[in-house]
Amino acid sequence: MTNQRISGRYRLERTVGQGAGGAVWLAHDDLLDRAVALKRIGGFAGSAAAEDAVRAEREARIAAQLGHPHVVSVYDLVTDDDGTWLVMEYVDGPALSAAVRDNGPYSPDEAARLLAPVADALVQAHALGIVHRDVKPSNILAGDGGAKLTDFGIARGAEDATLTRTGMVTGSPAYLAPEVAMGQQATVASDVWAFGATLVHLLTGRPPYHHPDKDNGPLAVVYRIAHEDPPRPEEAGWLAPLIAATMTKDPAQRPSMAAVRDHLARTTLVAEQTAVLPAVPVPPPPRTPPTAPRPERSARPSRALLIAGAVALLVLVAVVGTIALTRGGDEPSAGQTSSSPPPRTTTSATTQTTAPTVAQLVDFARRYVATASRDPKAGFAMLTPAYQRRSPGYADFWGPMKNPEILTISADPAALTVTYTYRYVFPGKGRRTETVTLRLVQVDGRLLIDGA
Ligand SMILES: Nc1ncnc2c1ncn2[C@@H]1O[C@H](COP(=O)(O)OP(=O)(O)OP(=O)(O)O)[C@@H](O)[C@H]1O
């Protein structure tokens, strides 16, 4: 107990955390007789007081605007002789980064249940044009009322490019989307990536792109984000397709936060009711006509990655400079500078000139239905990476399905499509009959499904 009173009203009790922006205190609001959290703004080396005040004001305004049950409420912003303080709702529980560190990783079910409401908070923020820009486990607090998102300090309107105009990149290194690591402006899609990266941390126990046997300093991590394929951890279980969809390098290919929320919420419902729901599709990207075989989306390096090299190095310097100010408690301490990480690998997609025959297409579709219902993982491997990313609920659909039986089937080699009507049984839901058209592409001479 310190007995120090802020603004004649808030009695400081003890520090409960230390962020890059200052200490966080548990305090008692004597006027309203309730516990509050006070965050001291400014006062750390290298910070400009005016800039901190602007950041705090922005945080207070945005949190007030959201008023979401899974966003930490900001009650007040007060200034006295000791400086400026942000007065917040006190969450009696650890940040998720601390929870993982102390108790180990979460199971996919636990992580989904915990993060679905946080995804909902981000849906609301995005609908208001607010990009959080620093979604990470240390900015999610786990209290009695569930997980709450905090620290909208660097959040700003989706159209506001002030920070990137000044050459700064904000956000915590391990959760930065590749395009942001390369110096582009943060968008709602980069929040989606950071949300996927947060899931990875909860499921594996460590931030994405961190390896126990490698240099995990900010420079090395940012380099890996820009140049390596995103992590696909085994621990992800049924969340694997969702992680693949959110942590896809091209921001245009990522699902919306609403699709992410719906997937987590619906699948959580499935787990709770032990019932079966069909796959929850993420919104498909703009389509090209299915009449021509389409090249793999992942085979095309994103524009951001094409400007690697010299530009990347310049940006990395800016990122690392800024990271010193924005690092939170999510990561182990920084190591040394990166040893030369391997160059980013890309898959090559080629289109075969000879079109497959009707018989080949029909045979492919029959094999696919048989494979997917027997072994969803093997069936999933028959999809293009782009379609895999758009199918986060794949295993939920094919896993429980029984006795699929193709009733009619036809193929169009010119359009590279196969249409079949099939009947199957869903435990608890009975028999269903459905007609599906698979759109196929040829990649390195192999047929893959690129949409349905
Ligand atoms: N409203 C709150 N109620 C209870 N504890 C809190 C609250 N806000 C923050 N904390 C605690 O204080 C710690 C530091 O929070 P803070 O938001 O300042 O920093 P950070 O997110 O860890 O880092 P950075 O400032 O770099 O984003 C949190 O990890 C959490 O444990």
The ligand as an SDF file (V2000), in Angstrom:
LIG
                    3D

 31 33  0  0  0  0  0  0  0  0999 V2000
   -6.6520   -2.9110  -16.9860 N   0  0  0  0  0  0  0  0  0  0  0  0
   -5.7410   -3.7320  -16.4360 C   0  0  0  0  0  0  0  0  0  0  0  0
   -6.0730   -4.4850  -15.3560 N   0  0  0  0  0  0  0  0  0  0  0  0
   -5.1570   -5.3090  -14.7880 C   0  0  0  0  0  0  0  0  0  0  0  0
   -3.8820   -5.4550  -15.2290 N   0  0  0  0  0  0  0  0  0  0  0  0
   -3.5040   -4.7350  -16.2900 C   0  0  0  0  0  0  0  0  0  0  0  0
   -4.4030   -3.8280  -16.9480 C   0  0  0  0  0  0  0  0  0  0  0  0
   -3.7580   -3.2540  -17.9910 N   0  0  0  0  0  0  0  0  0  0  0  0
   -2.5150   -3.7770  -17.9880 C   0  0  0  0  0  0  0  0  0  0  0  0
   -2.3520   -4.6580  -16.9690 N   0  0  0  0  0  0  0  0  0  0  0  0
   -1.1320   -5.4230  -16.6480 C   0  0  0  0  0  0  0  0  0  0  0  0
   -0.0130   -4.6170  -16.9280 O   0  0  0  0  0  0  0  0  0  0  0  0
    0.8250   -5.2220  -17.9120 C   0  0  0  0  0  0  0  0  0  0  0  0
    1.4360   -4.1540  -18.8070 C   0  0  0  0  0  0  0  0  0  0  0  0
    0.4030   -3.5980  -19.6030 O   0  0  0  0  0  0  0  0  0  0  0  0
    0.6960   -2.5540  -20.7520 P   0  0  0  0  0  0  0  0  0  0  0  0
   -0.5290   -2.4340  -21.5700 O   0  0  0  0  0  0  0  0  0  0  0  0
    1.2090   -1.3090  -20.1740 O   0  0  0  0  0  0  0  0  0  0  0  0
    1.9250   -3.1530  -21.5110 O   0  0  0  0  0  0  0  0  0  0  0  0
    2.1910   -4.3340  -22.5620 P   0  0  0  0  0  0  0  0  0  0  0  0
    0.9820   -4.5750  -23.3910 O   0  0  0  0  0  0  0  0  0  0  0  0
    2.7440   -5.5190  -21.8350 O   0  0  0  0  0  0  0  0  0  0  0  0
    3.3470   -3.7440  -23.4380 O   0  0  0  0  0  0  0  0  0  0  0  0
    3.2770   -2.5560  -24.4770 P   0  0  0  0  0  0  0  0  0  0  0  0
    3.0390   -1.3230  -23.7150 O   0  0  0  0  0  0  0  0  0  0  0  0
    4.6050   -2.6270  -25.1030 O   0  0  0  0  0  0  0  0  0  0  0  0
    2.1540   -2.8850  -25.4210 O   0  0  0  0  0  0  0  0  0  0  0  0
   -0.0860   -6.1990  -18.6410 C   0  0  0  0  0  0  0  0  0  0  0  0
    0.6220   -7.2510  -19.2210 O   0  0  0  0  0  0  0  0  0  0  0  0
   -1.0200   -6.6480  -17.5290 C   0  0  0  0  0  0  0  0  0  0  0  0
   -0.4490   -7.7010  -16.7970 O   0  0  0  0  0  0  0  0  0  0  0  0
  1  2  1  0
  2  3  1  0
  2  7  2  0
  3  4  2  0
  4  5  1  0
  5  6  2  0
  6  7  1  0
  6 10  1  0
  7  8  1  0
  8  9  2  0
  9 10  1  0
 10 11  1  0
 11 12  1  0
 11 30  1  0
 12 13  1  0
 13 14  1  0
 13 28  1  0
 14 15  1  0
 15 16  1  0
 16 17  2  0
 16 18  1  0
 16 19  1  0
 19 20  1  0
 20 21  2  0
 20 22  1  0
 20 23  1  0
 23 24  1  0
 24 25  2  0
 24 26  1  0
 24 27  1  0
 28 29  1  0
 28 30  1  0
 30 31  1  0
M  END
$$$$
